Amino acid sequence: MSQAKILVVDDTPQNVKLLADLLSVKGYRVATAASGEEALAKMAAEKPDLVLLDVMMPGISGYEVCKQIRANPETALLPVVMCTSLDPAQERVKGIEAGADDFLSKPVNQPELFARVKSLLRIKGLQDERLARLKSFFSPQLAEMIAAGRGEDLLKTHRREITVQFFDLRGFTHFTDTAEPEEVMELLRGFHAALGKLVLEHQGTLERFAGDAVMVFFNDPVPIEKPAEHAVRTAIAMHQAFIPIAKHWEKRGYELGLGVGIAQGYATLGAIGFEGRRDYAAIGNVTNLAARLCGEAKAGQVLLDRKSVAALEGAFQCEPAGPFTLKGFAQPVPAFLLQP
């Protein structure tokens, strides 16, 4: 990581300049801060790969800065090296309690500085690779919590009210009957890529891909405000994103559309599977209802259940549709059609 960015935090200008010059010569990019408050602001703006943090500073001390770094999910894994001219043994204990990864005594020994920086950046590179792999299976929020060692409780079985959303392609069965396998994979790649991007942007959790059917839920594992609104905005954005996909395949002689079903209710959530292969799943009647409503939605439509419409509190216009006789439901189910 020779192009890694290092944030140097010290209230003494000479110390900042010395460290910045030494690291720049080695090919690292350097950002600087003269106080704890400035350091926290710079971390959000600069996204450093490592922090060299002075212990004694006016205002927020280095210990407090380190504690805040560890408390923030976005920086919980950020390597922190604390620099001090005080008693190393005593300060090391305080630094470990605050969450520091390593220590340097002042005046800084150059070979030791470079060795510690290189070692911690190597570890961070491995953590980044692990996080990237996790993000291919989980939402970014959950992946970051798991990588930081705080995802175990989230993965335990629990019950929560969520908004569930199903997407399904119309015309897909005819498409698979007549198209080449390579064309089917091309369609699914484009569909999944467009939908996956939008789901993450709207803070959803992708539960599973099942061919042309995709299940998403909101408000778990990370709670969010107004999950039904997030689901509706995702559906609207995906209908827009699907227009060029449909036009592309229309030129090849295929008629494709997208139907969406949304329902809100309580579900049991948690990790399922076996050692070496686990998924994060939602189980409950609400998932069945969203899937059945999706099955009734025509191309270009979004059908919602009564609870999700109530949760929207008039933020979107919905008109009564149905009621529908749905498999698995003893009574006809009222539904609502999202208006353009």
Disulfide bonds with the S-S distance in Angstrom:
none
